[in-house]
Amino acid sequence: MRLLADENIPRLVVEFICSRGHDAIWVGKVAPGIRDREVLSLATPQKRTLITFDTDF
């Protein structure tokens, strides 16, 4: 599964997901501080499912 974890997802959770064989990228590592639109701009072309705790995304 190809995932993009928003910055509010704990790093340890992302590492756990990766250890289970999933392709996960964490916004906190690759582009900290970016806005919601920019997060979607990362996920969409790479066909990644976004995971977030942001309730107003």
ChimeraX attribute file (.defattr): number of C-alpha atoms within 10 A of each C-alpha:
attribute: neighborCount
match mode: 1-to-1
recipient: residues
	/A:1	10
	/A:2	15
	/A:3	20
	/A:4	24
	/A:5	26
	/A:6	26
	/A:7	21
	/A:8	13
	/A:9	17
	/A:10	12
	/A:11	17
	/A:12	9
	/A:13	12
	/A:14	19
	/A:15	14
	/A:16	12
	/A:17	17
	/A:18	16
	/A:19	11
	/A:20	8
	/A:21	9
	/A:22	14
	/A:23	14
	/A:24	21
	/A:25	22
	/A:26	21
	/A:27	19
	/A:28	16
	/A:29	12
	/A:30	11
	/A:31	14
	/A:32	12
	/A:33	12
	/A:34	13
	/A:35	10
	/A:36	13
	/A:37	10
	/A:38	11
	/A:39	19
	/A:40	16
	/A:41	11
	/A:42	18
	/A:43	19
	/A:44	12
	/A:45	8
	/A:46	11
	/A:47	11
	/A:48	18
	/A:49	15
	/A:50	17
	/A:51	15
	/A:52	13
	/A:53	11
	/A:54	11
	/A:55	5
	/A:56	5
	/A:57	8
